Amino acid sequence: MSLLDRLNEDMKTAMKAKDKERLSVIRMVKAAIKNLEIEKRTSLTEEEVISVVVKELKQKEESIAEFKKAGRDEVVTKLEAEALILKEYLPEPLSEEEILAIIDKAIEEVDAKGPSDMGKVMGKVIPETKGKADGKLVNELVRKRLI
């Protein structure tokens, strides 16, 4: 079952269960997907749908940080609950060891010698870790491997 189909099924279930929070999050994601489809004038691939969910999650996490600074705990609680719902739709995250294995393979493939080859390595690693690992963590691990 594709992620979009799963979102549609979960939306129906949330409607029947009167789960307003889950329904709201699913509708938000579906709207973002639809907007991107309209922008691209074509249906999205599974990877593009996942990237939309990742983008929405990243926005929630940034908002959580801002509201924590402002001391708005009630909003933080709501946003954290929404972030948990979004995480359910992402693939299982990669462990640090799995990320390092991907990085080592990429370094070998591009014959990277040092930090100047970081762009080449990241170009190979990012497509394999997209939606499965935090970009900042991947960047740090690649940087450590190339030093």
Biotite code that builds the C-alpha atoms (Angstrom):
import biotite.structure as struc

atoms = struc.array([
    struc.Atom([0.000, 0.000, 0.000], chain_id="A", res_id=1, res_name="MET", atom_name="CA", element="C"),
    struc.Atom([1.413, 3.354, -0.990], chain_id="A", res_id=2, res_name="SER", atom_name="CA", element="C"),
    struc.Atom([1.789, 6.138, 1.542], chain_id="A", res_id=3, res_name="LEU", atom_name="CA", element="C"),
    struc.Atom([-0.920, 8.183, -0.177], chain_id="A", res_id=4, res_name="LEU", atom_name="CA", element="C"),
    struc.Atom([-3.342, 5.231, 0.000], chain_id="A", res_id=5, res_name="ASP", atom_name="CA", element="C"),
    struc.Atom([-2.472, 4.766, 3.657], chain_id="A", res_id=6, res_name="ARG", atom_name="CA", element="C"),
    struc.Atom([-3.158, 8.453, 4.330], chain_id="A", res_id=7, res_name="LEU", atom_name="CA", element="C"),
    struc.Atom([-6.549, 8.144, 2.620], chain_id="A", res_id=8, res_name="ASN", atom_name="CA", element="C"),
    struc.Atom([-7.475, 5.042, 4.635], chain_id="A", res_id=9, res_name="GLU", atom_name="CA", element="C"),
    struc.Atom([-6.306, 6.596, 7.909], chain_id="A", res_id=10, res_name="ASP", atom_name="CA", element="C"),
    struc.Atom([-8.286, 9.742, 7.116], chain_id="A", res_id=11, res_name="MET", atom_name="CA", element="C"),
    struc.Atom([-11.470, 7.681, 6.774], chain_id="A", res_id=12, res_name="LYS", atom_name="CA", element="C"),
    struc.Atom([-10.688, 5.863, 10.012], chain_id="A", res_id=13, res_name="THR", atom_name="CA", element="C"),
    struc.Atom([-10.018, 9.144, 11.830], chain_id="A", res_id=14, res_name="ALA", atom_name="CA", element="C"),
    struc.Atom([-13.312, 10.558, 10.562], chain_id="A", res_id=15, res_name="MET", atom_name="CA", element="C"),
    struc.Atom([-15.247, 7.524, 11.800], chain_id="A", res_id=16, res_name="LYS", atom_name="CA", element="C"),
    struc.Atom([-13.442, 7.604, 15.167], chain_id="A", res_id=17, res_name="ALA", atom_name="CA", element="C"),
    struc.Atom([-13.922, 11.394, 15.427], chain_id="A", res_id=18, res_name="LYS", atom_name="CA", element="C"),
    struc.Atom([-10.169, 11.753, 16.045], chain_id="A", res_id=19, res_name="ASP", atom_name="CA", element="C"),
    struc.Atom([-9.941, 15.456, 15.236], chain_id="A", res_id=20, res_name="LYS", atom_name="CA", element="C"),
    struc.Atom([-6.206, 15.788, 15.866], chain_id="A", res_id=21, res_name="GLU", atom_name="CA", element="C"),
    struc.Atom([-5.198, 12.913, 13.564], chain_id="A", res_id=22, res_name="ARG", atom_name="CA", element="C"),
    struc.Atom([-7.708, 14.034, 10.945], chain_id="A", res_id=23, res_name="LEU", atom_name="CA", element="C"),
    struc.Atom([-6.298, 17.556, 11.034], chain_id="A", res_id=24, res_name="SER", atom_name="CA", element="C"),
    struc.Atom([-2.717, 16.339, 10.557], chain_id="A", res_id=25, res_name="VAL", atom_name="CA", element="C"),
    struc.Atom([-3.655, 13.991, 7.705], chain_id="A", res_id=26, res_name="ILE", atom_name="CA", element="C"),
    struc.Atom([-5.612, 16.734, 5.950], chain_id="A", res_id=27, res_name="ARG", atom_name="CA", element="C"),
    struc.Atom([-2.640, 19.099, 6.325], chain_id="A", res_id=28, res_name="MET", atom_name="CA", element="C"),
    struc.Atom([-0.293, 16.547, 4.715], chain_id="A", res_id=29, res_name="VAL", atom_name="CA", element="C"),
    struc.Atom([-2.755, 15.721, 1.943], chain_id="A", res_id=30, res_name="LYS", atom_name="CA", element="C"),
    struc.Atom([-3.149, 19.444, 1.186], chain_id="A", res_id=31, res_name="ALA", atom_name="CA", element="C"),
    struc.Atom([0.641, 19.846, 0.968], chain_id="A", res_id=32, res_name="ALA", atom_name="CA", element="C"),
    struc.Atom([0.823, 16.830, -1.354], chain_id="A", res_id=33, res_name="ILE", atom_name="CA", element="C"),
    struc.Atom([-1.986, 18.186, -3.531], chain_id="A", res_id=34, res_name="LYS", atom_name="CA", element="C"),
    struc.Atom([-0.319, 21.616, -3.721], chain_id="A", res_id=35, res_name="ASN", atom_name="CA", element="C"),
    struc.Atom([2.924, 20.025, -4.893], chain_id="A", res_id=36, res_name="LEU", atom_name="CA", element="C"),
    struc.Atom([1.045, 17.916, -7.451], chain_id="A", res_id=37, res_name="GLU", atom_name="CA", element="C"),
    struc.Atom([-0.611, 21.070, -8.797], chain_id="A", res_id=38, res_name="ILE", atom_name="CA", element="C"),
    struc.Atom([2.741, 22.854, -8.887], chain_id="A", res_id=39, res_name="GLU", atom_name="CA", element="C"),
    struc.Atom([4.420, 19.970, -10.730], chain_id="A", res_id=40, res_name="LYS", atom_name="CA", element="C"),
    struc.Atom([1.321, 19.199, -12.833], chain_id="A", res_id=41, res_name="ARG", atom_name="CA", element="C"),
    struc.Atom([1.784, 15.481, -12.297], chain_id="A", res_id=42, res_name="THR", atom_name="CA", element="C"),
    struc.Atom([1.236, 12.794, -9.666], chain_id="A", res_id=43, res_name="SER", atom_name="CA", element="C"),
    struc.Atom([3.948, 12.463, -7.040], chain_id="A", res_id=44, res_name="LEU", atom_name="CA", element="C"),
    struc.Atom([6.197, 9.449, -6.655], chain_id="A", res_id=45, res_name="THR", atom_name="CA", element="C"),
    struc.Atom([6.390, 7.638, -3.333], chain_id="A", res_id=46, res_name="GLU", atom_name="CA", element="C"),
    struc.Atom([9.718, 9.378, -2.567], chain_id="A", res_id=47, res_name="GLU", atom_name="CA", element="C"),
    struc.Atom([8.187, 12.796, -3.246], chain_id="A", res_id=48, res_name="GLU", atom_name="CA", element="C"),
    struc.Atom([5.250, 12.013, -0.938], chain_id="A", res_id=49, res_name="VAL", atom_name="CA", element="C"),
    struc.Atom([7.710, 10.980, 1.783], chain_id="A", res_id=50, res_name="ILE", atom_name="CA", element="C"),
    struc.Atom([9.674, 14.194, 1.262], chain_id="A", res_id=51, res_name="SER", atom_name="CA", element="C"),
    struc.Atom([6.441, 16.193, 1.779], chain_id="A", res_id=52, res_name="VAL", atom_name="CA", element="C"),
    struc.Atom([5.854, 14.389, 5.091], chain_id="A", res_id=53, res_name="VAL", atom_name="CA", element="C"),
    struc.Atom([9.496, 15.025, 6.095], chain_id="A", res_id=54, res_name="VAL", atom_name="CA", element="C"),
    struc.Atom([9.105, 18.715, 5.251], chain_id="A", res_id=55, res_name="LYS", atom_name="CA", element="C"),
    struc.Atom([5.924, 18.991, 7.334], chain_id="A", res_id=56, res_name="GLU", atom_name="CA", element="C"),
    struc.Atom([7.626, 17.217, 10.245], chain_id="A", res_id=57, res_name="LEU", atom_name="CA", element="C"),
    struc.Atom([10.637, 19.533, 10.032], chain_id="A", res_id=58, res_name="LYS", atom_name="CA", element="C"),
    struc.Atom([8.301, 22.555, 10.142], chain_id="A", res_id=59, res_name="GLN", atom_name="CA", element="C"),
    struc.Atom([6.593, 21.148, 13.248], chain_id="A", res_id=60, res_name="LYS", atom_name="CA", element="C"),
    struc.Atom([9.943, 20.587, 14.951], chain_id="A", res_id=61, res_name="GLU", atom_name="CA", element="C"),
    struc.Atom([11.078, 24.138, 14.165], chain_id="A", res_id=62, res_name="GLU", atom_name="CA", element="C"),
    struc.Atom([7.791, 25.492, 15.533], chain_id="A", res_id=63, res_name="SER", atom_name="CA", element="C"),
    struc.Atom([8.195, 23.411, 18.694], chain_id="A", res_id=64, res_name="ILE", atom_name="CA", element="C"),
    struc.Atom([11.628, 24.952, 19.296], chain_id="A", res_id=65, res_name="ALA", atom_name="CA", element="C"),
    struc.Atom([10.275, 28.492, 18.788], chain_id="A", res_id=66, res_name="GLU", atom_name="CA", element="C"),
    struc.Atom([7.266, 27.988, 21.052], chain_id="A", res_id=67, res_name="PHE", atom_name="CA", element="C"),
    struc.Atom([9.486, 26.450, 23.760], chain_id="A", res_id=68, res_name="LYS", atom_name="CA", element="C"),
    struc.Atom([11.622, 29.593, 23.707], chain_id="A", res_id=69, res_name="LYS", atom_name="CA", element="C"),
    struc.Atom([8.452, 31.675, 24.049], chain_id="A", res_id=70, res_name="ALA", atom_name="CA", element="C"),
    struc.Atom([7.221, 29.554, 26.973], chain_id="A", res_id=71, res_name="GLY", atom_name="CA", element="C"),
    struc.Atom([4.024, 28.459, 25.196], chain_id="A", res_id=72, res_name="ARG", atom_name="CA", element="C"),
    struc.Atom([3.808, 24.959, 26.684], chain_id="A", res_id=73, res_name="ASP", atom_name="CA", element="C"),
    struc.Atom([0.184, 24.288, 25.603], chain_id="A", res_id=74, res_name="GLU", atom_name="CA", element="C"),
    struc.Atom([1.101, 24.905, 21.946], chain_id="A", res_id=75, res_name="VAL", atom_name="CA", element="C"),
    struc.Atom([4.287, 22.826, 22.306], chain_id="A", res_id=76, res_name="VAL", atom_name="CA", element="C"),
    struc.Atom([2.247, 19.872, 23.610], chain_id="A", res_id=77, res_name="THR", atom_name="CA", element="C"),
    struc.Atom([-0.152, 20.092, 20.643], chain_id="A", res_id=78, res_name="LYS", atom_name="CA", element="C"),
    struc.Atom([2.691, 20.358, 18.113], chain_id="A", res_id=79, res_name="LEU", atom_name="CA", element="C"),
    struc.Atom([4.561, 17.432, 19.662], chain_id="A", res_id=80, res_name="GLU", atom_name="CA", element="C"),
    struc.Atom([1.432, 15.273, 19.353], chain_id="A", res_id=81, res_name="ALA", atom_name="CA", element="C"),
    struc.Atom([1.115, 16.287, 15.694], chain_id="A", res_id=82, res_name="GLU", atom_name="CA", element="C"),
    struc.Atom([4.804, 15.489, 15.104], chain_id="A", res_id=83, res_name="ALA", atom_name="CA", element="C"),
    struc.Atom([4.290, 11.991, 16.546], chain_id="A", res_id=84, res_name="LEU", atom_name="CA", element="C"),
    struc.Atom([1.425, 11.402, 14.107], chain_id="A", res_id=85, res_name="ILE", atom_name="CA", element="C"),
    struc.Atom([3.611, 12.538, 11.188], chain_id="A", res_id=86, res_name="LEU", atom_name="CA", element="C"),
    struc.Atom([6.442, 10.210, 12.270], chain_id="A", res_id=87, res_name="LYS", atom_name="CA", element="C"),
    struc.Atom([4.065, 7.246, 11.871], chain_id="A", res_id=88, res_name="GLU", atom_name="CA", element="C"),
    struc.Atom([4.040, 7.864, 8.117], chain_id="A", res_id=89, res_name="TYR", atom_name="CA", element="C"),
    struc.Atom([7.805, 7.911, 7.673], chain_id="A", res_id=90, res_name="LEU", atom_name="CA", element="C"),
    struc.Atom([9.931, 4.836, 6.957], chain_id="A", res_id=91, res_name="PRO", atom_name="CA", element="C"),
    struc.Atom([11.803, 3.245, 9.842], chain_id="A", res_id=92, res_name="GLU", atom_name="CA", element="C"),
    struc.Atom([14.771, 5.510, 10.653], chain_id="A", res_id=93, res_name="PRO", atom_name="CA", element="C"),
    struc.Atom([18.252, 4.196, 9.931], chain_id="A", res_id=94, res_name="LEU", atom_name="CA", element="C"),
    struc.Atom([20.600, 3.467, 12.803], chain_id="A", res_id=95, res_name="SER", atom_name="CA", element="C"),
    struc.Atom([23.911, 5.312, 13.004], chain_id="A", res_id=96, res_name="GLU", atom_name="CA", element="C"),
    struc.Atom([25.730, 2.119, 11.974], chain_id="A", res_id=97, res_name="GLU", atom_name="CA", element="C"),
    struc.Atom([23.560, 1.775, 8.863], chain_id="A", res_id=98, res_name="GLU", atom_name="CA", element="C"),
    struc.Atom([24.186, 5.422, 7.956], chain_id="A", res_id=99, res_name="ILE", atom_name="CA", element="C"),
    struc.Atom([27.938, 4.927, 8.398], chain_id="A", res_id=100, res_name="LEU", atom_name="CA", element="C"),
    struc.Atom([27.823, 1.859, 6.131], chain_id="A", res_id=101, res_name="ALA", atom_name="CA", element="C"),
    struc.Atom([26.084, 3.923, 3.418], chain_id="A", res_id=102, res_name="ILE", atom_name="CA", element="C"),
    struc.Atom([28.657, 6.708, 3.873], chain_id="A", res_id=103, res_name="ILE", atom_name="CA", element="C"),
    struc.Atom([31.606, 4.296, 3.658], chain_id="A", res_id=104, res_name="ASP", atom_name="CA", element="C"),
    struc.Atom([30.180, 2.761, 0.481], chain_id="A", res_id=105, res_name="LYS", atom_name="CA", element="C"),
    struc.Atom([29.719, 6.234, -1.051], chain_id="A", res_id=106, res_name="ALA", atom_name="CA", element="C"),
    struc.Atom([33.266, 7.290, -0.103], chain_id="A", res_id=107, res_name="ILE", atom_name="CA", element="C"),
    struc.Atom([34.587, 4.181, -1.808], chain_id="A", res_id=108, res_name="GLU", atom_name="CA", element="C"),
    struc.Atom([32.438, 4.724, -4.934], chain_id="A", res_id=109, res_name="GLU", atom_name="CA", element="C"),
    struc.Atom([33.530, 8.340, -5.488], chain_id="A", res_id=110, res_name="VAL", atom_name="CA", element="C"),
    struc.Atom([37.089, 7.657, -4.305], chain_id="A", res_id=111, res_name="ASP", atom_name="CA", element="C"),
    struc.Atom([36.915, 10.513, -1.782], chain_id="A", res_id=112, res_name="ALA", atom_name="CA", element="C"),
    struc.Atom([40.256, 11.628, -0.362], chain_id="A", res_id=113, res_name="LYS", atom_name="CA", element="C"),
    struc.Atom([39.285, 14.397, 2.050], chain_id="A", res_id=114, res_name="GLY", atom_name="CA", element="C"),
    struc.Atom([36.889, 17.204, 3.015], chain_id="A", res_id=115, res_name="PRO", atom_name="CA", element="C"),
    struc.Atom([37.062, 18.689, -0.500], chain_id="A", res_id=116, res_name="SER", atom_name="CA", element="C"),
    struc.Atom([35.114, 15.646, -1.771], chain_id="A", res_id=117, res_name="ASP", atom_name="CA", element="C"),
    struc.Atom([32.234, 16.152, 0.657], chain_id="A", res_id=118, res_name="MET", atom_name="CA", element="C"),
    struc.Atom([29.820, 17.299, -2.067], chain_id="A", res_id=119, res_name="GLY", atom_name="CA", element="C"),
    struc.Atom([30.401, 14.158, -4.118], chain_id="A", res_id=120, res_name="LYS", atom_name="CA", element="C"),
    struc.Atom([29.859, 11.915, -1.093], chain_id="A", res_id=121, res_name="VAL", atom_name="CA", element="C"),
    struc.Atom([26.733, 13.782, 0.043], chain_id="A", res_id=122, res_name="MET", atom_name="CA", element="C"),
    struc.Atom([25.360, 13.502, -3.497], chain_id="A", res_id=123, res_name="GLY", atom_name="CA", element="C"),
    struc.Atom([25.505, 9.720, -3.185], chain_id="A", res_id=124, res_name="LYS", atom_name="CA", element="C"),
    struc.Atom([24.399, 9.465, 0.458], chain_id="A", res_id=125, res_name="VAL", atom_name="CA", element="C"),
    struc.Atom([21.389, 11.821, 0.547], chain_id="A", res_id=126, res_name="ILE", atom_name="CA", element="C"),
    struc.Atom([19.198, 9.862, -1.934], chain_id="A", res_id=127, res_name="PRO", atom_name="CA", element="C"),
    struc.Atom([19.701, 6.679, 0.104], chain_id="A", res_id=128, res_name="GLU", atom_name="CA", element="C"),
    struc.Atom([18.958, 8.293, 3.476], chain_id="A", res_id=129, res_name="THR", atom_name="CA", element="C"),
    struc.Atom([16.175, 10.703, 2.431], chain_id="A", res_id=130, res_name="LYS", atom_name="CA", element="C"),
    struc.Atom([13.321, 10.438, 4.925], chain_id="A", res_id=131, res_name="GLY", atom_name="CA", element="C"),
    struc.Atom([15.148, 7.744, 6.882], chain_id="A", res_id=132, res_name="LYS", atom_name="CA", element="C"),
    struc.Atom([17.796, 9.870, 8.615], chain_id="A", res_id=133, res_name="ALA", atom_name="CA", element="C"),
    struc.Atom([18.226, 13.445, 9.779], chain_id="A", res_id=134, res_name="ASP", atom_name="CA", element="C"),
    struc.Atom([20.199, 15.457, 7.229], chain_id="A", res_id=135, res_name="GLY", atom_name="CA", element="C"),
    struc.Atom([22.229, 17.203, 9.934], chain_id="A", res_id=136, res_name="LYS", atom_name="CA", element="C"),
    struc.Atom([23.324, 13.872, 11.406], chain_id="A", res_id=137, res_name="LEU", atom_name="CA", element="C"),
    struc.Atom([24.277, 12.554, 7.953], chain_id="A", res_id=138, res_name="VAL", atom_name="CA", element="C"),
    struc.Atom([26.254, 15.730, 7.261], chain_id="A", res_id=139, res_name="ASN", atom_name="CA", element="C"),
    struc.Atom([28.148, 15.447, 10.581], chain_id="A", res_id=140, res_name="GLU", atom_name="CA", element="C"),
    struc.Atom([28.959, 11.774, 10.007], chain_id="A", res_id=141, res_name="LEU", atom_name="CA", element="C"),
    struc.Atom([30.222, 12.404, 6.458], chain_id="A", res_id=142, res_name="VAL", atom_name="CA", element="C"),
    struc.Atom([32.332, 15.290, 7.718], chain_id="A", res_id=143, res_name="ARG", atom_name="CA", element="C"),
    struc.Atom([33.890, 13.079, 10.442], chain_id="A", res_id=144, res_name="LYS", atom_name="CA", element="C"),
    struc.Atom([34.623, 10.288, 7.949], chain_id="A", res_id=145, res_name="ARG", atom_name="CA", element="C"),
    struc.Atom([36.367, 12.662, 5.518], chain_id="A", res_id=146, res_name="LEU", atom_name="CA", element="C"),
    struc.Atom([38.682, 14.306, 8.060], chain_id="A", res_id=147, res_name="ILE", atom_name="CA", element="C"),
])
